[in-house]
Amino acid sequence: MTRPVLEIEGLSKSFGGVAAIDRVSLALEPGRIYGLIGPNGSGKTTTVNLLSGLYRADAGEIRLRGERIDRLRPHEITARGVARTFQTPKLFGSMTVLENVLLPALAELGRGGDRPMSEIRERARRLLELVTLDGQRQALARELSGGQSMLLQIARGLMVHPIHLFLMDEPFAGVHPTIKDTIMEAILRMNLEESVTFLIVSHEMATLRRLCARVSVMHEGHLIAEGSFEEIANHAVVVEAYLGR
């Protein structure tokens, strides 16, 4: 059997005595695109923050390719092959688009990586072409629109080497349809060509249906259902969580 790229067991996190997520367990197979859905406040972003090391779990374990990572810091998790985006893009505005994309590779070199700089620059340019930003590579990141900033976040995440898992938190929210199509194309191509596993948090059900063979549903901090869109659409607990009946 293929080892899961990500395994979560009994993950819990509370804030001020209120459980944000409670004993969540999940396994992701490598090379697939997964969706994580649920009503607002269900614990989706908290889960992503735990997986990327921004929050530390109160209980439970997170394993990446068999290695426990739930006590590692964000940069240590990234170094093991986990990238992420934020709902509100986090960029270095006074740096150029190209410089932003190069950052993960420069950090890799700082850890003793030996990829040639020519190879790094070639990949950076290829990723900028993938997200239609190569023509603006010398522009300052702060000059980009909101949608372009999301595209830049994605290109920067794909510079993590080697990349095993990409966590995306609402990448389609509020972006122009053309940019949404570009994001979907980037996800599909990197999944197909490099077998990158994606976990995508989104309220865009039609978009997730096109991307994901499997989705997980959260409600009030609990994982309440997993399966295809057809399976969860007919799941009584999911219908109650979304529709209140």
Secondary structure, DSSP 8 states (H G I E B T S, - for coil): ----SEEEEEEEEEETTEEEEEEEEEEE-TT-EEEEE-STTSSHHHHHHHHTTSS--SEEEEEETTEE-TTS-HHHHHHTTEEE--SS----TTSBHHHHHHHHHHHHHHTT----HHHHHHHHHHHHHHTT-GGGTTSBGGGS-HHHHHHHHHHHHTTSSS--EEEEESTTTT--HHHHHHHHHHHHHHHHHH--EEEEE-S-HHHHHHH-SEEEEEETTEEEEEE-HHHHHT-HHHHHHHH--
